[in-house]
């Protein structure tokens, strides 16, 4: 660094240095408060019963064991719940993004007949709802989706909040793109799929992430509408297991397992619970890095114009 640049540097006072140091310490502590509980969950999933009984909070297990994960995958329960959750999440995300983005394209231009009516109608549903009981009877009796995965996929396919974000982005695109495409003979579907969608990848990827995370973590609707235990998604299985201490029947059948020498295996039930929690988080952690490059751009784009 040249002497000129050194002379141009603004000297910081002692108070500013102390303030910055306290800020760094504060945010490090906040980071530890958020990371340590999750780290404890991971560690407990590898902890034996004896070590857990000696201390419920463990930073590093002395003798890591995979018994909890072996126990979780000893039955088809968790793999089947995984499959149900993947089917629900993928299907609901595709349908929601497709329907919401097409609706946003249709209401992109104020020149559409009935534009004001449809916008008011959508905005009302954003702030008011009929409540849980009318929604339950609509899905169960009117639509006949009780005890079906469609009860977890179709309701809520259109999010007005996501619709506003996508529509705001569409309105920032130059109108000349659509006009030139129509001159060349393109119809609405061609314009949407070959021009609008390729330009909207950051926004659509962000919306898809929001929808996917919401459905992946959802358990309440499954608890309302699903009666067949074979259709339970992963989060409902975990919820029943952890909060109700209701171990699934398929897991109870494997009680009293013995090792190769014939000794009874003493499983750490808390480790089994933590193992199921870790397995439910891993897919989202694996997918997020691939969407991260779109995330910041997709959230901020279209945020100014309405």
N, C-alpha and C positions, 0 to 999 in steps of 0.2 A: 504494500500500500504506500503511495507517495505521501510526502510531507504535506502537500496541499490537501489531499483527501483526509489526512489525519487531523488537519486544522479545522476542516469543515464539520467534523463529527460533533454532535451536540453532547455536551457533558451532562451526565445524569446526576441528580442530587442523591444524597444518602437516603432520603425518604423514599424516592422512586425505586432505588435498588431494594430496599427493605420490602416495599409493597409488592414488587415483582417476585421476590423470593417467597413471601407469604402466599402469593397466588399459586406459585408452582407447588409448594407444599400442600396447599389446600386441595388442588386438583389431583395430586398424587394420592392423597388420602381418599378422595372421592372415587378414584379409579380402583383402589384396593378394596373399598367397601362394595363395589359392584362385582369385582373379579373373584374375591375370596369365597363368597357363597357358592358360586358356580364351580370353582376349583374344588371346594369341599365336596360337592355332589359327585364330581368325577372321581375324586380320591376314595370316597366311601364306596363307590361301585366296585372298587378293587380291594376292599378291606375284608378281612376275615372276621368271623363272629367274635373271637376272643379279643382281637385288637380293638374292635368297635366297642366292646363292653368296657374296656379299660379307659377309653377316651372317645366321646362322640365327635369331637372336632379334631381332625387329623390333617396335617399339612402334607405329609408324605407317608404312605404305608410302609411298614418295616418289611412285611412279607406280602407283596401284591399277589392276588389270586384272581382267576377268571371264573370262579365258581358261579358268581351271580349271572354272568353272561351265558355260561353254559346252561344254567337253570332256566333263564329266560327263553333260550332257543331249544329247550328240551321238548317243548310242545309246539304245535302249529299255531298257537294262539297269537303270539306277537307277529310272526310273519304274515298271518292272515289279516291282522289288524293293520299292518303296514300296507298291504295290498289294497285294502278298502280305503285307507286314507289317501294313497296315491291316486286311485281311481277318482275319488271325490275331488281332490285338489286339482288334478290335471283337467278333468272334465269341466268343473265349475270355472276354472280360470279361463279356459278357451272360450266357453260360452259367454262368460261375463265380458271379457275383453272384446269379443266379436260383436255382441249385441250392443254394448255401450258405445263402442266406436262407430258402429253403423248409425245408431240413433244420433250421435253427435254430428255425424256428417249430414244426416237428413235435416237437422235443425241448425246447421251452420249459417245459412243465409236467412236474414229476416224477411226476405221476399216470399218465403214459403207461405202458402195459404194456411191460416190457423196457427202460425208460428207463435204468436203471443199466448194463445190459449194453451198450447202444449207446454210452453215454458213455465207458465203459471202453475199448471197441473203438476209438473215435475217438481217444482220448487216447494209446493205445498206438501208433497210426500216426503220431502227432505226434512221438514220441521215437525210434521204431525204424522202419527200412525194410529191404527185402530187398537193397538195393544196386543199382548201375547195371546189372550184367549180367542179373539176373533181370528188372529193369524193362525192359531192352531186348528180351528174348525175349517178355515178356508183350505189349508194344506191337507188336512185329514179327510174331510167330507166332500168339499166342493171339488178339489183336484184329485182326490183319491190316491194320495201319495204316501199314505201311512205305511210304515214298515218297508220302505223302499229307499234306495240310495238317491232317487230323484228328489226326495223330500229335502235332501241336504245339498243338492246341486242347483235345481231350478229356482227356488225362492231366493230373491235377492240378486238375481243375475244382473239387474240394472242398478247401479249405484249412481245416484244423482250427483254426488260429490265427484266421482270419477268422470261422469259425463261432462261436468262443467270444466274440469281440467282439460279433457281431450278437445272439447269444443273450443275452448280458448286458444289452444294450440292451432287447431284447424283454421281459425279466423285470422291467424297471423300469416298463413301461407298466401303467396301472391295469387290473386284471382286470375291472373293471366295464365297460370298453369292449367286451370280448369277450362278456361275459354279456348285456349289453343288445342287442348285435347278434344273438346267438342267439335271444333272446326275439322279435326282429322277424323271425326266419326266415332269417337269413343262414347260409350254410354256411362251411366252413373257407376255401375259395378266396376267397369274397366278403370275409370278414374280413381275410384276408391282403392282398389287392390293394386294397381300398377303405378299410381302416382302418389296418392295420399299416404297409404300405409308405409311405403319405403321411406318417406320423409318423416314419419312419425314414430320410428323405432324407439328412440329414447323415451318418449312419453308412454307408449304402449308397454314397453318393458317395465317401466316403473309401476304403472297401473297393474300389470300382471303380477309383479312382486307383492304389491299390497293385497291383491285378491288371494294369491296363493298362501301367503302367511296367515291371512284371516281364516281360510278354510282348513289349513293344516292344524291350527291351534284350536279349532272349534270342537266343542263336545256337547254343548247345551242342546242344540237341535237334535243331535243323535239321541240324547237322553229322552227327548220328548217323543220322537217319531219312530225310533227303531226299537222293535221288540225282539227280533232275532239276534241272539248273541253273536252269530257268525257274521253279521253285518256291522258289528261295532267297529268304529274307527279307532285308531291308536290312542287318541287323547282320551276317549271315554273309558277305554280299558285301563289306562294309567290313572285316570281320576278315580275310578271305582276302587282300584287297588290301593292307592295312597290314602285318599281321604276317608274312605269307608272301611279301610282295612279288610276289604272284601276280596280275598284272593280267589281268582277265577277257578272254576271246578277243574279245568284242564291242568292247572298248576297244582291243585291239591292232590291230584292223582299221582304226582311225582314226589309226594312227601315220603320220607323214609328211604331216600336213595342211599346206596352204599358205594364206597370206592372199590378199587380192584382187590384190596385186601379183605373186604367184607365189613369194614368199619362204617358205622352210620355217619353220614355227612351232616355236619351241623352248619346249615346255611344261615348267613346273615340276611334276615328279611329286609332290613334297611338297605343293604347293598343291592338286593334285587330291585327294590323300588327305585333307587338312584340309577341303576343300570337301564331301566326302562325310560327314565327321564333323559339320560344321555343319548339313548338311541333315537328318541323323538326329536332331539335338537340337531343331530349330526347332518341330516339331509339339507336343512336350511343353511347351515354353515358351509356346506359343500357347494351349494348353488349360488350363494350370494356373491362370491368373488367374480363370477362370470357376468353378473348383472350390475356390478358396482360401477362400471364405466358409464352406464346409462343413467344411474340413479340420480346423481346430483343435477345433471342437465335436465332430466325428465321432471324433477320436482320443481325446479325454478322456471323452466320455460313455460310461457303462457300465463305467468302469475300476475302480470301487470295489467294486460288488457282483459276485459270481460266480455 
